[in-house]
């Protein structure tokens, strides 16, 4: 796909995906490729490719006689990262953030506990390298480097837990981490404490202290739990 076609594809996909998420294209509504071509000015191949993605995500159904139809939210692949991004950019943002928090609390403390008894020396070395990179990014106030290091650390920990299904959730957790990446002077002033918690997490995993690893990860995921 040419660069211009790629940009057009992304534009159409985001337009349709966001429209379904925010209800502009309501569940049960019907549409056609021709109608979308007319609305967007994109080519038929671009529109067909975008609708194929949305069909794969469970957001649209396609039939020879009925055309395209918007499917209800219960059918959507809610673990898909781009669908998560559409929800975060919509009026559904608060609900999506709450669901991401709930998923992380259900998964990551247990992953930390498992990693503390299954980790290898290579895992520990990778965790320490990621934590050092996180600290360096904090000192430099480099948002991109912070996110990359944070994502790498959490990804290594999921892999160290020894459960391939947990690793598959890494892309979802990355979207949550993106939302928590520091930005602005006030947020960066709190980042050092976050780095310290990650250092404590890695120390607990390295020491094989399952209870401490689980507890520290729970604090990292939800530093301000309801009282």
C-alpha positions as CSV (number, residue, x, y, z in Angstrom):
1,X,0.0,0.0,0.0
2,X,1.4,3.4,-1.0
3,X,2.1,6.0,1.7
4,X,-0.8,8.1,0.5
5,X,-3.1,5.1,0.5
6,X,-1.8,4.2,4.0
7,X,-2.7,7.7,5.3
8,X,-6.2,7.4,3.7
9,X,-6.7,4.0,5.2
10,X,-5.8,5.3,8.6
11,X,-8.1,8.3,8.2
12,X,-11.1,6.1,7.2
13,X,-10.4,3.5,9.8
14,X,-10.2,6.1,12.6
15,X,-13.3,7.9,11.3
16,X,-15.4,4.7,11.2
17,X,-14.0,3.2,14.4
18,X,-14.4,6.4,16.4
19,X,-17.9,6.9,15.0
20,X,-19.0,3.4,16.1
21,X,-17.4,3.9,19.6
22,X,-19.0,7.3,20.2
23,X,-22.4,6.2,18.8
24,X,-22.5,8.3,15.7
25,X,-22.8,5.0,13.9
26,X,-25.2,3.3,16.3
27,X,-25.6,-0.4,16.8
28,X,-27.8,-1.9,14.1
29,X,-27.2,0.9,11.7
30,X,-26.5,-0.1,8.1
31,X,-24.0,1.3,5.7
32,X,-22.4,0.4,2.4
33,X,-18.9,0.7,0.9
34,X,-20.3,3.1,-1.8
35,X,-21.8,5.4,0.9
36,X,-18.5,5.4,2.8
37,X,-16.6,6.2,-0.4
38,X,-19.0,9.1,-1.0
39,X,-18.6,10.4,2.6
40,X,-14.9,10.2,2.9
41,X,-13.6,10.6,-0.7
42,X,-11.4,7.6,-0.2
43,X,-11.0,4.9,-2.8
44,X,-13.0,1.7,-2.8
45,X,-10.0,-0.5,-2.0
46,X,-9.1,1.7,1.0
47,X,-12.7,1.7,2.3
48,X,-12.9,-2.1,1.8
49,X,-9.7,-2.6,3.7
50,X,-10.9,-0.4,6.6
51,X,-14.2,-2.2,6.8
52,X,-12.4,-5.6,6.8
53,X,-10.5,-4.5,9.9
54,X,-13.7,-3.4,11.6
55,X,-15.3,-6.7,10.8
56,X,-12.3,-8.5,12.3
57,X,-12.7,-6.4,15.4
58,X,-16.4,-7.4,15.7
59,X,-17.6,-3.8,15.2
60,X,-19.1,-4.4,11.8
61,X,-20.8,-7.3,10.1
62,X,-20.8,-7.7,6.3
63,X,-23.3,-9.6,4.1
64,X,-23.9,-9.8,0.4
65,X,-27.6,-8.7,0.7
66,X,-27.5,-6.6,3.9
67,X,-24.2,-4.7,3.3
68,X,-22.4,-3.4,6.4
69,X,-24.1,-3.3,9.8
70,X,-22.8,-1.9,13.1
71,X,-22.6,-4.6,15.7
72,X,-23.3,-4.1,19.5
73,X,-20.5,-3.4,21.9
74,X,-20.9,-6.9,23.4
75,X,-19.4,-8.2,20.1
76,X,-16.4,-5.9,19.9
77,X,-12.8,-7.1,20.5
78,X,-12.3,-4.9,23.5
79,X,-8.8,-6.0,24.1
80,X,-7.6,-4.6,20.7
81,X,-5.2,-1.7,21.3
82,X,-6.7,0.5,18.6
83,X,-10.2,0.0,19.9
84,X,-8.9,1.0,23.3
85,X,-7.4,4.1,21.8
86,X,-10.8,5.0,20.2
87,X,-12.5,4.6,23.5
88,X,-10.0,6.7,25.3
89,X,-10.5,9.5,22.8
90,X,-14.3,9.3,23.2
91,X,-16.9,10.1,25.9
92,X,-16.3,6.5,27.1
93,X,-12.8,7.5,28.3
94,X,-13.6,7.2,32.1
95,X,-15.1,3.8,31.7
96,X,-12.1,2.6,29.6
97,X,-9.6,3.8,32.1
98,X,-11.5,2.1,34.9
99,X,-11.6,-1.2,32.9
100,X,-7.9,-0.9,32.2
101,X,-7.2,-0.5,35.8
102,X,-9.4,-3.4,36.8
103,X,-7.6,-5.6,34.2
104,X,-4.2,-4.6,35.4
105,X,-5.0,-5.3,39.0
106,X,-6.3,-8.7,38.1
107,X,-3.3,-9.6,36.0
108,X,-0.1,-7.8,36.9
109,X,0.2,-8.4,40.7
110,X,-0.2,-12.2,40.0
111,X,2.3,-11.9,37.1
112,X,4.8,-10.3,39.5
113,X,4.2,-13.1,42.1
114,X,4.8,-15.8,39.5
115,X,7.8,-14.0,38.0
116,X,9.5,-13.9,41.4
117,X,9.6,-17.7,41.6
118,X,10.2,-18.4,37.9
119,X,12.6,-15.6,36.8
120,X,15.9,-16.4,35.3
121,X,19.1,-14.5,35.7
122,X,18.5,-13.1,32.2
123,X,15.1,-11.9,33.3
124,X,16.5,-10.1,36.3
125,X,19.2,-8.5,34.2
126,X,16.6,-7.3,31.7
127,X,14.4,-5.9,34.5
128,X,17.3,-4.0,36.0
129,X,18.3,-2.6,32.6
130,X,14.7,-1.4,32.0
131,X,14.6,0.2,35.5
132,X,17.8,2.0,34.9
133,X,16.5,3.3,31.6
134,X,13.3,4.4,33.4
135,X,15.4,6.4,35.9
136,X,17.5,7.9,33.1
137,X,14.4,9.0,31.2
138,X,13.0,10.5,34.4
139,X,16.1,12.6,35.0
140,X,16.0,13.7,31.3
141,X,12.2,14.2,31.4
142,X,12.1,12.3,28.2
143,X,8.5,11.1,27.8
144,X,9.1,8.7,24.9
145,X,12.1,7.1,26.6
146,X,10.1,6.8,29.8
147,X,7.3,5.0,28.0
148,X,9.7,2.7,26.1
149,X,11.4,1.7,29.3
150,X,8.2,1.3,31.3
151,X,6.7,-0.9,28.5
152,X,9.9,-3.0,28.3
153,X,9.9,-3.6,32.1
154,X,6.3,-4.6,32.3
155,X,6.7,-6.8,29.2
156,X,9.7,-8.6,30.6
157,X,7.9,-9.2,33.8
158,X,4.9,-10.7,32.0
159,X,7.2,-13.0,30.1
160,X,9.1,-14.0,33.2
161,X,5.8,-15.2,34.8
162,X,5.9,-18.1,32.4
163,X,2.4,-17.9,31.0
164,X,2.1,-17.2,27.3
165,X,-1.4,-15.9,27.7
166,X,-0.3,-13.2,30.0
167,X,2.3,-12.1,27.4
168,X,-0.6,-11.6,24.9
169,X,-2.0,-8.9,27.2
170,X,1.2,-6.8,26.9
171,X,-0.2,-4.6,24.1
172,X,-3.3,-3.8,26.3
173,X,-1.1,-2.9,29.2
174,X,1.0,-0.7,27.0
175,X,-2.1,1.4,26.3
176,X,-2.6,1.8,30.0
177,X,1.1,2.7,30.5
178,X,0.8,5.3,27.7
179,X,-2.0,7.0,29.7
180,X,0.2,7.1,32.8
181,X,3.3,8.5,31.2
182,X,4.4,11.7,32.9
183,X,3.8,15.0,31.1
184,X,4.4,18.5,32.5
185,X,6.4,19.6,35.5
186,X,4.0,18.4,38.2
187,X,3.8,14.9,36.8
188,X,7.5,14.6,36.4
189,X,8.0,15.7,40.0
190,X,6.1,12.5,41.0
191,X,8.0,10.2,38.5
192,X,10.9,9.6,40.9
193,X,8.6,7.9,43.3
194,X,7.3,5.7,40.5
195,X,10.9,4.8,39.6
196,X,11.6,3.9,43.2
197,X,8.5,1.6,43.3
198,X,9.8,-0.2,40.1
199,X,13.2,-0.6,41.7
200,X,11.5,-2.2,44.7
201,X,9.6,-4.4,42.4
202,X,12.7,-5.6,40.6
203,X,14.5,-6.2,43.9
204,X,11.6,-8.3,45.2
205,X,11.5,-10.4,42.0
206,X,15.3,-10.9,42.1
207,X,15.1,-12.0,45.7
208,X,12.3,-14.4,45.0
209,X,10.0,-12.6,47.5
210,X,6.6,-13.4,45.9
211,X,4.4,-11.6,48.5
212,X,6.5,-8.4,48.2
213,X,6.6,-8.5,44.4
214,X,2.8,-8.8,44.3
215,X,2.3,-6.0,46.9
216,X,4.6,-3.6,45.1
217,X,3.1,-4.2,41.7
218,X,-0.4,-3.6,43.2
219,X,0.9,-0.2,44.4
220,X,2.4,0.6,41.0
221,X,-0.8,-0.2,39.2
222,X,-3.1,1.6,41.6
223,X,-1.1,4.1,43.8
224,X,-4.3,5.7,45.1
225,X,-6.7,2.9,45.9
226,X,-10.1,3.8,47.3
227,X,-10.2,3.8,51.1
